[in-house]
């Protein structure tokens, strides 16, 4: 499964929990949104993550 910034942005936009996680990652690690999205993808989506099915449906 490939990382797609547009899919990840849509997934975060449609999920309040992921929106909060993204903001937390950005603040905690002082990352720009694009890097925080990629970190969130690897933490929550890739390799049977909790949101993998939702991501694949986009």
C-alpha positions, 0 to 999 in steps of 0.5 A: 500500500502506497502513501498518498497525501491527498488520501491521508488528508481526506481520512484525517478530515473525516475522523475527529480522532485522527485530526486530534492525533495529527495536531498532537504530533505536529505540536509534540514533535514540531513538525510541518503538517505534511511530515506529521501526516506521513508520521500518522500514516505509519503509526495508524494506517500502514501494516494493519493499523486501526485505520487501514480499512478506512484508508483503502476505501478512499 
